[in-house]
Amino acid sequence: MHPPKIYIRNDEHNVLRVAKSGVMLDSLLASFEQGYSAEAIQQQYPALTLEEVYGAIAWALANADEVAQYVERQAVVWDQKRAKAAIRPSSVLQRLRALRDQKASVTP
């Protein structure tokens, strides 16, 4: 008998990933909740097989409470990251904003 396939894994940052890929479960589920078919999702994430997409969706549906808690935790993490970025934007973002402001001041 073959060992069971793993469709969802928890990475070193406590982020749920689909199979062995770097695709976040959040991203896949966002597409699914927007009405995309498993086939369309697989096209969006070519690193995934169709089986992995279906497996991840099935796992998420079977573990809805755990997924809801995870999504809430992730929302807090992203809010914290956005707040930190707002306080101390990256040098790339600072340059982009400067270019935008420069262009806006030149354009009539």
C-alpha positions in Angstrom: 0.0 0.0 0.0 1.2 3.5 -0.8 1.6 6.2 1.8 -1.3 8.8 1.8 -0.7 11.8 -0.3 -0.1 15.1 1.4 -2.0 17.9 -0.2 -1.5 20.6 2.5 1.7 21.2 4.5 2.7 23.7 7.1 5.9 25.4 6.2 8.6 26.8 8.5 6.7 30.1 8.8 3.5 28.4 9.8 2.0 29.1 6.4 -0.2 26.4 4.8 1.2 25.4 1.3 -0.3 23.2 -1.3 1.6 19.9 -1.7 5.3 20.4 -2.3 4.8 23.8 -4.0 5.2 27.3 -2.7 1.6 28.1 -3.5 -0.2 29.4 -0.4 -3.5 27.7 0.4 -5.0 31.2 0.9 -4.3 32.0 -2.8 -5.9 28.8 -4.0 -8.9 29.2 -1.8 -9.4 32.8 -2.9 -9.6 31.7 -6.5 -12.0 28.9 -5.5 -14.2 31.2 -3.6 -14.3 33.6 -6.6 -15.9 30.7 -8.5 -12.9 29.5 -10.5 -12.9 25.8 -11.4 -10.2 23.5 -10.3 -9.0 23.4 -13.9 -8.8 27.2 -14.1 -6.9 27.3 -10.7 -4.4 24.8 -12.0 -3.8 27.0 -15.0 -3.2 30.0 -12.6 -0.7 27.8 -10.6 1.1 25.6 -13.1 3.4 24.3 -10.3 0.3 22.4 -9.1 -1.2 19.3 -10.7 -4.9 19.1 -11.1 -5.0 16.4 -8.4 -3.2 18.7 -6.0 -5.7 21.4 -6.6 -8.7 19.1 -6.0 -6.9 17.6 -3.0 -6.3 21.0 -1.5 -9.9 22.0 -2.0 -11.2 18.8 -0.5 -8.9 19.2 2.5 -10.0 22.7 3.0 -13.7 21.7 2.8 -13.1 18.8 5.2 -11.3 21.1 7.7 -13.3 24.3 7.4 -12.9 25.2 11.1 -9.2 24.9 10.9 -9.0 26.8 7.7 -11.2 29.6 9.1 -8.8 29.9 12.1 -5.8 29.9 9.8 -7.2 32.6 7.6 -7.9 34.8 10.6 -4.3 34.3 11.8 -3.0 35.1 8.4 -5.1 38.3 8.3 -3.5 39.5 11.5 0.0 38.7 10.2 -0.7 40.6 6.9 -2.1 43.6 8.9 1.1 43.7 11.0 3.2 43.5 7.9 1.3 46.3 6.2 1.5 48.5 9.4 5.3 47.9 9.5 5.7 48.7 5.8 3.7 51.9 6.3 6.0 53.1 9.0 9.2 52.1 7.3 8.6 51.6 3.5 11.3 49.9 1.5 13.8 51.9 -0.5 12.2 50.6 -3.7 8.8 51.8 -2.6 10.3 55.2 -1.6 11.9 55.6 -5.1 8.6 54.6 -6.8 6.7 57.1 -4.8 9.3 59.8 -5.5 9.0 59.1 -9.3 5.2 59.1 -9.1 5.3 62.5 -7.2 7.8 63.9 -9.7 5.7 62.8 -12.7 2.5 64.3 -11.0 4.2 67.6 -10.5 5.4 67.8 -14.1 2.1 66.6 -15.8 -0.4 69.4 -16.3 
